[in-house]
Structure formats: C-alpha cells, structure tokens
Amino acid sequence: MDYARFCQMMLDGGRAGDKRLLSRKSVELMTHDQLGKISPDFAFGLGFGVAGVDGPLHELGSVGEYNWGGFFYTAFTIDPKEDMITVFMAQLHPTGGLELESIFHALAYQAITN
C-alpha cells in the first residue's frame, strides 16, 4: 500500500490527501528529461524513467508516463494522461527472461474502456 500511496502522491502532483509533500514544480522537474538525448524513446527524470519523450512509443502507454523498477522484479508506472498508476510486484530474481511485467503493463492499458 505504501508503494501505491507514493505513486498516487506523484500522480496528484505532490499531494497526499490534504497534505502537500512535494511542490507541483518539484514533481514536474522530477518527471521530465534531465539527461538529454540518450535514447529516442526513453528519458530519465530525477528518479524516474520517462517514456516517449523524443520519439514514438513502442508499446501501449502514453507519452510522458514515468516509471521505475526494482531489483527483485518490481515495477510501477504513473501515467498522468490516463490518470492511472500500476504497481507490479513479483519478488523474483533472476527473472529468467520472463515478461510478466510487460504483459501486466499491456493488460492495464487494454483495460481502459473510455
């Protein structure tokens, strides 16, 4: 739940319920490209990977969604355009080439009905 609350706070522009933890401008800075052209479809903000910055997306998602993963096959995505967060936790290392996180990500976007 803490991971989901953190993601929701980022999605809400730095607010957690009625408390402001980060300024709106800090969240903006954290979620925009800080390194310049290192990849045509992926950038890095301050603590997050940012998708689709300089080129088209290569999978379901939104330009500007940001995400990160952990060592033991955990990941989250925050998509401000869809007002959506996803949290994936499998606790597995090594992954053995599994693509469960990618499948989970695609299924979450395929579930959008409007």
N, C-alpha and C positions, 0 to 999 in steps of 0.2 A: 504493500500500500504506500510506503514512503516513496518508492520509485515513481509510482503513478502520481502521487501528490506533487513531486518535484516537476514532472513533465507537465502537469496541469498548471502549475505556477508559471512555468515558462510560456505555455500556450496563452495564459491570461496576462501576459505582458509584465510579469514580475509580481503579480498579486496572488496571495494565498488566502482565499476567502476575503475578509475585510481588511487584511493586513498587507501592506506593501513591503516586500522583501528586497526587490531589485527595482531600480527605476526603469521606466519604459525604454529610455535611451540606452541603458546598460544592456537590456535584453536585445535591443536592435544591434548594438555593437557585437555582442556575443554570437549572433546568428547570421552575420554577414561575412563574406570572404575577407580574410585578413592576410592571405599569402599571395594573392595574385594568380597568374596563370600557371598552375601546376598540373591541371588536368582539364580537358574540355568539358567534362560533365560533373565534376565534383570539386568542391572548395572546402576550406576549413575556416570556421569562425573561431572564437575563443572558447574552446571546449566541445565543439560540435563539428561534424561533417555537414556540409550544406549541398543539397542536390540541385542539378540542372542550372548552374549559375551561368556558364558560358556556352552551353550547347543544349541539344535536346535531351530529354530523359530517355533512358534505355530500358526502363521498366515502369510499371504502374506507380504513380505518385504525383507529386506536384513540384513545380519549380519553387525552390526556396524551402522545402521541407528540410528539417535538420534532424540529425540522429547521432547515435554513438553505440558502440558495442563493448562488451566486456570479455575478459579472457576465457571464462567458462561458458561461452555460447549464450550470452545475454545481449539484448539489444533493445533500444527504444527509438521511436520516430515521433516527431512532433510536426504536424502539418497545419500551419495557421490558415491556409486557404480552405481546407476542408474542416477546420475546427476539430481536429482529431489527434489523439495520441494512441500509440500502440506500445505495449511493453511485452517483450518476448524473453522468457527465462527457461533454459533447458538444463543448466548445470552439467555440461558435458565437455570434456577435453581429453584427447583431441576429438574433433568433430568427425573425423574420418570422411570428409568430403560431403557431409550431409548438407542439404539445402533447406532445412526446415524453416529457418528464419526468413529466407526469400519467399518461400511458399506462404508463410504466415502473412508477410507484408502484402503479397499479391492478393490473398484472400480478403484481407481487411479492405483493400481498395475496391475489390469486386463486389463487396457487400454494400457499397454506397448506392442508394436507390434513387436519390433525387438529382 
